[in-house]
């Protein structure tokens, strides 16, 4: 949300950051100036709290080490270079699993074939 385009009274987004017509006209028409002023103060406080919370959530979504106006690729490069040992270990484990799978595949096929033969000859 662009902070420069907020109504100065209620801090909600508005075209050009101008006050809403309601803030300028309604208190004159209804003669409830004190009530309107109190409601505006409450609204401003609620909107300020909301903006602080929104900023905190935005900051929490940014990954550690990421700086604004920096390309995402630089952030990813930094993250992966920091965790290179863990990545290497994962790669080693994945390669070992593939090797074992390749080595055991003929045995598994023979076992499956034997089970199929046993089912056919069992006369179930």
N, C-alpha and C positions, 0 to 999 in steps of 0.2 A: 504494500500500500504506500502510495506517495504521501509523505508527511506534509508536503507543502500544499496539498490540496484538501485540507481538512477544514471544516467549519470551525471558526475560532470559539464558538460557544459550546457545542456538543462534541467536538472532535470526531465527527463522522465524515466520511469522504463526501466531497462536494465539488462541483465544477468550479475550478479556478480558486478554490479555497475561500469562497465568499460565504457570509452568513446566510443561513436558510431564511426564507421569507417569514416563516413562523416566528423566529426569534425577533424579527424586526416589527412585525405587525400585530401578532395575537395579543400581546400584553396591553396594547393600546385599546384594542377592541373589547377585551373582556374585563379590563380594570383589575386584573389579578397580578399585579407587578411583583409582589413579594413571593407569591406561590411560584410564579414562573421563574423568578431568580433562584429560588431554592431548588426547584426541579433541574434547572440548568447546572447548578453547582453539583448536584448529585450525579447528573449525567456525565459531567466533565470528569468527576472522580472515578466513576465506573469505567469510563473509556480510557482514562490514564492507566488504571490497573490492567485493563484488557491489553493495552499496547505493551506494557511491561511484560506481561505473560507471553504475548505473541513474540516479542523479541527473544525471550528466554527459550521458547520452543524452537525458533529459527536457529539460534546459536547451538542448541542441543542437536539439531539435525545435521549440522556441519561436522564432517569427520575430523578427528584430531589431526592437527598439523596442516589443515587446509586454510589457506589465507584467501580473502576476497580478491577478485581480479586475477586469480591464478588459474591456469588451465587445469582441468580435471586430470589430464594425463600426468601432470607433475605430481599431483596428490597421490594418484595410484602408484606411480613409480616409487615415490618415497615410502608408501606403505609396504609395498612388496619387497623393496630392498631391505626394509627394517625387519621383515619376517622371512628372510631368505632361508634360514636353517629349517624352519618349519615347512616351508615349501619343498625343500630338497627331501626332507623325510617323507612327506606325503607322496612325492614323485617316486621315491625308492619303494615305498609300500605298494603303490599302484603297479609298478613294473613287476614286482615280485608276485603280486596276485595274478597278473596276466601270464607270467611264466608258469606258475603252478596250474593255472587253468589250461594252458596249452599242453602241459605235461600230462595232466589227468584226463583230458578230453577223450583219448582212445579208451582208457580204462572205463570211464563212465558210459561210453557207447556200448562196450562189450557187456557191462553189467545190465544196461537197459535191454539189450538184445536177449540176454539170459533170462531176465524176468519175463519178457514177452513169450519166450519159448516155454517157460514154466507155466505160465497162464494158459497157453494153448494146450499143453499136454496134461494139465490137471483135471480136465473134464468138469469144470465148474458149471 
